[in-house]
Amino acid sequence: MTAATGTTAANGDVMSLDFSSIHNHHESSVFEAVVEMSARFPEVAARHELLIDVACIALNRVQPRYIRHKVDYLFYLTEAERAANAQMIASAVQHAFDFVSARERAKPAPKLAA
């Protein structure tokens, strides 16, 4: 059985569980921030695979918040927590763009055929 569709209980019985509704709340916010910030980094934005790298790097810098329902999570956040999350995501995405940009600049220029 896969983790998304079922698991085996301690007594050997198969339980039908669906974990597919669980997701990291910050993913969509990071993806939106990457798209919004990409205009400031045209050398990265020109290559979609680099934008995906930026998203991965940023997601690894933010603390994950696994949830089932976005509305339930947002209901319990204070304005201060919302602002802190937004700042955390903006900082992580900025760092990721800076990191990817620096790596791209450090690559040697391709040699032109004679």
N, C-alpha and C positions, 0 to 999 in steps of 0.2 A: 504494500500500500504506500501511496505517496503521502507526504505530510499535508498536502492540500486537501486530500479526499478522505483520508482515514489514518488510523493508527491502531496499534495493538495495545490493549489495556494490560495491566499487570497480570490479570488472570487468563490472558490469552485470547479474550474476546476482541473482535474487531469493532471499533467504534467508528461511526461515520461522523467525521468532523470536517468542516469547511473553513479553512484559514484564509481563503482567497480575499476576504473582505478586509484583512489587516493590511495597512500600508503606512509608510512613513509620511507623516503630515507635512514635513518640510520639503518633500520632493517637488511638489507643484510650485511652491514659493521660490525655490532655488531655480527651477526651470524658467519661471517668469523673469526672475532677476537676471539670469544669463541672457535672455533675449533682449531685455531692456538695456543692459549694460553693453551689449555687443557693438552698438554703434560707436562707442568710444574706443573700440579695439578692432579696427577694420582688418588688420593683418590676421587676426584670429577669426573674425566673423566670416572671412572669405572662404574658410575651410570648415565645413560642417563637422568633420571628425574632431577638430580642435575645440569646437563649442561643446561637444559631448565630453571631451576630456575636462574642460572647465567645469561642467556640471558635476562630474564625478569627484574632482578635487574639492569642490565646494561642499558637496554632500558629506565627504569624509571629514570636513572641519566643523560641521554642526552636529550637535547632539541629536540623535534621532528621537522622534516622538511617534511611536507606533500607536495607531488608532484604528477604530472600525468606522466611526462616523465623524466626519469633519465638524458637523454642527454641535455635537456633544463636546468635542475638544474646545472649540471656540467659545462655547457658552461659559466654560469654567475659567477662561483666561481673563486676567485683569488687563486694563489698558497698559499698565506698566509692563506686564509680561508680553503683551502684543508688540509694544515698542521695542523691548529687548530682543524679541525674536527677529523682528525686522532688521534691527541693527546687526545682530549676529549673522543673518543671512547676507546682508549687504557687504559686511566685512569679509565673509568667507568667499563670496563671489569675486570681490575685488582682488583678494589674495590669489584666487585661482587664475584670474585673467593675467595678473602680473606674473605669476609663475609660468604659465604657458607662453606668454609673450617673451619672457626672458629666455626660455628654452629655445624658442623658435629663432630668436636673434642670435643665439650662441651657435646655432648650426652653421657649418661651413656652407658657403654659396656653392651651388652646383656648378661643376665645370662644363663649359661650353665645348661642343665638338668642334674640332678645327676644320 
